[in-house]
Amino acid sequence: MKNTLRITAAGLLLLASPTYANDCANDESDVHYKDCDSQVGWYIGGQLGFAQTDISQSDIDTFYADTGFEASSINIDDRDLAFSLMAGYQFTTHWAIEGAYIDLGERRVDFNGSTENLEAFYDNVEHVYPQSGDGLSIAVVGSWPLSEDIKLSGKLGYWRWDGNYATYDANGDVGSDSIKGNDLWYGVELNYRLSERTQLYLTAQRFSLDRDDNNVLGLGVRYYFGGEAQPAVMERADNTAEKVAVVAVPQDSDKDGVFDVQDDCANSNALHQVDIQGCTLMEEQTFSFNLPINYENNSFEIPSSYNDELQRLADFINDYNVQQLNVYGHTSAPGSRTYNMKLSQKRAQSVVDILQSKFNIAKNIIKPIGRGEDALLDSSNTESAHQLNRRIEINIEEKLLLPVEK
């Protein structure tokens, strides 16, 4: 904090020790949220409700159009029963921490389409669906009593979720997709004390998944195993005190080596170098990423063995905010130049398509370029040379301004 000086007391003489009033009565009828709360300590609970994915039929049709195939949705089932099982610890009337297993239910979309390449069609449309998921959560709960038996609560949670999806036609399972993520969620509750150990509540919650948001309305119950009843509000019984000598001590709040009175950049990272004004030193650093992909003869389908490499490429694009990259497609020498040029373009386009459909990388930052047989790595007429030449090349180099570490 700029131009401030923290005052640290060197001594404090108390004429009377402070104590706190606790008027918790032994009579069960006097135990409630406002004065003396018995719903503290460990608890378990469950919740049942409805979850709905925030997505429309036009959104689904847009995703189908992005695959490049002719397909459209007939019917969307974007809601289902949702439930959660929980266990937590209520520290006070106002604060608790809660772990839970959450399941947002199943989703369904019926669609039709036409294609001459059924396998490629299913490989693309299997990634289109209203998103849902299930997984484990940890949340902080803050509450405020409104009356003796009612309180309002807010929740902020961290959720590790998975989603598994299958595509079927008249002959059975023809495709599948699986995604996972780690996201924040939030919600509000209206809690009602049903008995000394039991609480009912109504809740509204919102979960953000990889692409879609889910809204939940539910009814839940918690059972408290019980702890010593605590006063909802702590009152000072005696705060008489006499302050004596104080000493002004210079402070370095952000631990960067520059005192607050000279620090123009509050809260700088203690792991980074700073200048004499306490501001982080920056320098330009270069990051690069190279990815070759080899193809089968006359094929533009990316082998599944490259999935991990493509994930690393997508992470690099997101981590370093890459704005433009070129994807170069190549072929071996056999075949006509016209055929090879078209095949190399399809190979370059296959990278664009999988980055967009599987890793949500925007198409407009990727430029596919087919180079045919113009850039052979090995010009000899052997199978090993042909295999080496059937490839994709991706080279990225980004210059970023980053903090200088100590």
TAURDA-V866696 format. One record per backbone hydrogen bond with DSSP energy under -0.5 kcal/mol. CO is the residue of the C=O (numbers start at 1). NH is the residue of the N-H. If there is no record, write none. Layout:
# TAURDA-V866696
co->CO nh->NH
co->CO nh->NH
This chain:
# TAURDA-V866696
co->1 nh->4
co->6 nh->8
co->6 nh->249
co->7 nh->9
co->8 nh->247
co->11 nh->244
co->12 nh->14
co->13 nh->15
co->13 nh->242
co->19 nh->237
co->19 nh->238
co->21 nh->235
co->27 nh->30
co->28 nh->31
co->30 nh->32
co->32 nh->36
co->35 nh->232
co->36 nh->32
co->36 nh->38
co->37 nh->230
co->38 nh->40
co->38 nh->227
co->41 nh->90
co->42 nh->225
co->42 nh->226
co->43 nh->88
co->44 nh->223
co->45 nh->86
co->46 nh->221
co->47 nh->84
co->48 nh->219
co->49 nh->82
co->50 nh->217
co->51 nh->80
co->52 nh->215
co->53 nh->55
co->56 nh->60
co->57 nh->61
co->58 nh->62
co->59 nh->63
co->60 nh->64
co->61 nh->65
co->62 nh->66
co->63 nh->67
co->64 nh->67
co->64 nh->69
co->65 nh->68
co->69 nh->71
co->70 nh->114
co->72 nh->112
co->75 nh->110
co->76 nh->78
co->77 nh->108
co->78 nh->53
co->80 nh->51
co->82 nh->49
co->83 nh->103
co->84 nh->47
co->85 nh->101
co->86 nh->45
co->87 nh->99
co->88 nh->43
co->89 nh->91
co->89 nh->97
co->90 nh->41
co->94 nh->143
co->95 nh->91
co->95 nh->92
co->96 nh->141
co->97 nh->89
co->98 nh->139
co->99 nh->87
co->100 nh->102
co->100 nh->137
co->101 nh->85
co->102 nh->135
co->103 nh->83
co->108 nh->77
co->110 nh->74
co->110 nh->75
co->112 nh->72
co->114 nh->70
co->116 nh->118
co->117 nh->121
co->118 nh->122
co->119 nh->123
co->120 nh->124
co->121 nh->124
co->121 nh->125
co->122 nh->126
co->124 nh->127
co->125 nh->128
co->127 nh->129
co->133 nh->104
co->134 nh->162
co->135 nh->102
co->136 nh->160
co->137 nh->100
co->138 nh->158
co->139 nh->98
co->140 nh->156
co->141 nh->96
co->142 nh->154
co->144 nh->152
co->148 nh->33
co->149 nh->193
co->150 nh->146
co->150 nh->147
co->151 nh->191
co->152 nh->144
co->153 nh->189
co->154 nh->142
co->155 nh->187
co->156 nh->140
co->157 nh->185
co->158 nh->138
co->159 nh->161
co->159 nh->183
co->160 nh->136
co->161 nh->181
co->162 nh->134
co->163 nh->179
co->165 nh->177
co->167 nh->174
co->167 nh->175
co->169 nh->172
co->172 nh->169
co->175 nh->167
co->177 nh->165
co->179 nh->163
co->181 nh->161
co->183 nh->159
co->184 nh->208
co->185 nh->157
co->186 nh->206
co->187 nh->155
co->188 nh->204
co->189 nh->153
co->189 nh->191
co->190 nh->202
co->191 nh->151
co->192 nh->194
co->192 nh->200
co->197 nh->224
co->198 nh->194
co->198 nh->195
co->199 nh->222
co->200 nh->192
co->201 nh->220
co->202 nh->190
co->203 nh->218
co->204 nh->188
co->205 nh->216
co->206 nh->186
co->207 nh->209
co->207 nh->214
co->212 nh->209
co->213 nh->54
co->214 nh->207
co->215 nh->52
co->216 nh->205
co->217 nh->50
co->218 nh->203
co->219 nh->48
co->220 nh->201
co->221 nh->46
co->222 nh->199
co->223 nh->44
co->230 nh->37
co->235 nh->21
co->240 nh->16
co->242 nh->13
co->245 nh->10
co->245 nh->11
co->247 nh->8
co->247 nh->249
co->251 nh->260
co->252 nh->255
co->259 nh->262
co->259 nh->263
co->260 nh->3
co->260 nh->263
co->262 nh->264
co->265 nh->268
co->269 nh->272
co->271 nh->406
co->273 nh->281
co->275 nh->278
co->277 nh->264
co->277 nh->265
co->279 nh->275
co->281 nh->404
co->283 nh->402
co->285 nh->400
co->287 nh->398
co->289 nh->396
co->291 nh->394
co->293 nh->392
co->296 nh->299
co->303 nh->306
co->304 nh->307
co->306 nh->310
co->307 nh->311
co->308 nh->312
co->309 nh->313
co->310 nh->314
co->311 nh->315
co->312 nh->316
co->313 nh->317
co->314 nh->318
co->315 nh->319
co->316 nh->320
co->317 nh->322
co->318 nh->321
co->325 nh->367
co->326 nh->328
co->326 nh->395
co->327 nh->329
co->327 nh->369
co->328 nh->393
co->329 nh->371
co->330 nh->391
co->336 nh->340
co->337 nh->341
co->338 nh->342
co->339 nh->343
co->340 nh->344
co->341 nh->345
co->342 nh->346
co->343 nh->347
co->344 nh->348
co->345 nh->349
co->346 nh->350
co->347 nh->351
co->348 nh->351
co->348 nh->352
co->349 nh->353
co->350 nh->354
co->351 nh->355
co->352 nh->356
co->353 nh->357
co->354 nh->358
co->354 nh->359
co->355 nh->359
co->355 nh->361
co->356 nh->360
co->362 nh->365
co->363 nh->366
co->365 nh->325
co->366 nh->368
co->367 nh->327
co->369 nh->329
co->371 nh->374
co->372 nh->331
co->373 nh->376
co->380 nh->382
co->382 nh->386
co->383 nh->387
co->384 nh->388
co->385 nh->389
co->386 nh->390
co->389 nh->391
co->390 nh->295
co->391 nh->330
co->392 nh->293
co->393 nh->328
co->394 nh->291
co->396 nh->289
co->398 nh->287
co->398 nh->400
co->400 nh->285
co->400 nh->402
co->402 nh->283
co->403 nh->405
co->404 nh->273
